[in-house]
Amino acid sequence: MNILLCVLQILAALLTERRASWKVFMFDKVSADVHVFGALPRKAWTALGILELVCTVGLTSPPRSSGTRR
């Protein structure tokens, strides 16, 4: 079960990274085909993409312990 969850976590991280890179690095190309990108200014989409890239790191990093052990 742990292996399945690990694989799903990696897949979620890869999908998140892919979407974020479209918003940050390929905005002009994607916005020509997807009209919903006109709803927000480019800087807002870039900020959302950077936030998604940070979340990708959070998905793949190991959990931190709280420091309290019993």
Secondary structure, 3 states (H helix, E strand, C coil): CHHHHHHHHHHHHHHHHHHHHHHHHCHHHHHHHCHHHHHCCHHHHHHHHHHHHHHHHHHHCCCCCCCCCC
